Amino acid sequence: MTVSAARVMNESFTVAADGSYAARLTAHAGTELWYPERWTLDGPEPYAVPLPVAQPEDADSGVLPLSDGRVLIARRTQGRCSLALLYPSGQETGERRLGTVETDALRLLPPAPCGTRAYALAREPDGRSTGVWLVTDGSARPPARLARLRGSWSGGAWLDREGRMLALDTAGPDGGGPTRTVAVDLGADGETSPLLEIAEGSDDRLLLADPDSGLLLVRSDAPGEPRLGWGVLGSHRPVRFPEALHPRGTRLTPIAVQPGQSLLPERCAVALRVDGPQGTWLAVWRPGLREVRHLASPAGWLAGHGLWTADGELRVPCSTVHNPCGLARMRAPLPEPETPRATSAPAPAAPADGGAARGPATPDGEPPRAAPRPPERPEPTAPPVGDVTALQHHDHGGPPSGLLGSLVGRRVSAGSTAPFGALEDAARKPVPLQQAPLPSGTA
């Protein structure tokens, strides 16, 4: 018997907020007949349900699973985007049309933590602003624009479990400034607050946020080149850029954070995608550790996707010719984070000109090591549990904290030129990191 291969649009694969379902666009090899497919992930074994409609979908349609099993699809047509909810209905696919958004560019945001609402960024017809849209709240209500933001916006990470505070990246109203991350309050008509501003003129992006622990994963060129770093929402420590997250010749991208670690960011395991000259593979890490541990990726891994359970099991979606819907489950034991030092250096004095304190733009003294080799892939289709290779790459604190400017937590309305620094309504707004020195050797 010949098994037909499926071609997958990796970029379309999305996991629901609670990890119960996933959705993707797929097509059989040699065809352009794209259709949505829903994966059920919370049972004993994952399984897929195709959701085709009468007409094939375009390859650039967006899909997003809701926690009730329905799949949102965004279809782009000339000058507009139509939205619908798809669901299994006997042997057919049920479809509930939601309406349209007038735009030539719409991008679905990551699933909201509640699991029942879905949001999108849409370029406004004037081409100079971006709308934040509630495209569905699980009912038949048509899409509604919640905020209109000047300029071009990208990214998207949820900062709370209520799905109210959304972090977005922007390069300023005219698109010519450095990239900054801003918090948008969807419950207050889209009021914005500066969230991530590490150094003057640096490009700073929030890649991943965990609402339970406050752990933030960022990428910034503040240390002199783009590097992966971490911080904690509401902490008085700056973003840290450990050497373990900067192996020479490879690029690390966080793809999942262990949930359920309330107020314990150092205990959150982080899954990383590793891209190097010899391929792409998985790695795991935890804040406070001085090494990254590398995993043999399962065959057919949908690179860039993974999810953690609260008790520390890493689940990785994969698709092969013989197993189009697979979920590799693995345990990657990580040592407990090191105990932080009990004392810290005093805060640096502010310069006479009132600007943020600056330190010498020098590395931390340890030269970068050679790029790690991807782990050998075992013969079975899934790697053995705990098949981990440690990267012996120690961290001595990363670049000096003087490179970091202060992160601000003041509420600022869109277009406001109010100075940063004062905290207002701190109970409702995310309080970002503030400048503080790091003791030598802190990860």
Protein Blocks (a to p, Z undefined) as FASTA:
>chain_A
ZZddddddfklpccdfkomaccdddddehiacdcdddddfkbmbdcddddddfbdcdfkb
ccdddfkopacdddddehiacddddddehjbccdddfbdcddfbdcdddddfklpaccdd
dddfklpaccdddfbghiabdcddfbdcedjdeejidfbfnomaccdddebjnopaccdd
ddddfkngopacdfbdfbghiacddfbdcfknopacdddfklopacdddddehiabdcdd
dfklmcghiacddfbdcehiahilklpccddddddfkbccdddddehiabdcdddddehi
aghiacddfkopacdddddfklmbccddddddddddddddfbdcddddddfkopacdddd
ddehiacddddddddddfblbdcehiacddddddehiaafklpccddfbdcdehiacdeh
iaghklmpccddddddddehiZZ
